[in-house]
């Protein structure tokens, strides 16, 4: 007998599982299909984010930073720590425990909200029917009034450096090192490359990042990117821009990487090489030829502003559609789609999706950069405040970086908040909340911020937009 549901979600990542839970909460009979298996051969929910992405990488980032602090950062506090060592297998095991707890938590939420979990590979057929292929190869058909495609993404492979998950690894393999490589190469100076490079650099690896672009962090505000380059280089990352990898050769558990840069052809030898050049949408065997769903020229599922595909009642969210590949973007799209299926007029503000790089200091931003706004001909006023002038940052011995607030010169409306420094992600989120409600720099400046806090830096930067900062000298108006 064919099972029938109001909503069937293909994929239980941060977009899919959130969409399924929200749909069930709204009274819709909901099923979610997932095929990903953990090391024990059990279906694990949470997608890339919980299993091999956001969460495990942050676990290693936190562990490695604590080691770095204990080894090199405690003396300034009057704390003497001798003989500090790192047990890499224990660090990785802790990461795995966190993953297991969180993925198990999603399974518990499915049960609590009445979501039916269907284990296997989901494929959309014509007429909103979905074929489910179990790990035993057997297939079944489920019918849905509405289908949400949330199949996610996978790392991009490049021919010059084929991944073997031993010497040459992708972002997944880089989470599983059992020893610290003496020399580590990273292809790609994006979010993943910088975060994973930071982890192993803190633990003692000599890290070289090869970036094909001539510009560092082109999506970030130039002032923030320049500060980030300076800081990360000082921390020990060797970031080589304009370095295009042309080949690699694995020999005796080492890899020789060939690349070209401004100086010509180069070669470097590494013990491990991480390929982190981006991610691509997963649509392999997701859509039957007669499903009616169309892909765009880059291989993403084509959707409108509300994530509806070309087939009525079929939606797609997250990494498999246009826009930034971010877990929080996928989650909110999942909520929006579930609510629209339930008859609500939900929508998303795609202009205010924060971006974060969890290096130390953190790098985060929301809204537009100063360069984007000037290119659009928008006159702006800019206010900055360095953490070096923050009492709370001084107390924590974490004074690197700054907060930057950009406002329309005519209306004073805040158009961008950019931060590099301690708790940058949290401060940018404060800016995003204000921007969602059309805040002005003056509004932020008039609010009372608790003292001493890092968030006072946002307050001061907002005041500085109009020349009213208290704890730094203000720039003279031209």
Helices and strands as residue ranges (DSSP letters): E 3-10, H 16-25, E 30-34, H 47-52, H 54-68, I 69-73, G 75-77, H 88-113, E 116-119, E 121-124, G 126-128, E 129-133, E 139-149, E 153-155, G 159-161, E 168-169, G 173-175, E 183-187, H 191-202, E 206-211, H 222-234, E 238-241, E 244-251, E 254-261, E 264-270, E 272-275, E 279-281, E 314-316, G 318-320, H 327-341, G 350-352, E 355-357, E 362-367, H 370-375, E 380-386, G 387-389, H 391-395, E 402-408, E 414-421, H 424-436, H 441-446, H 456-465
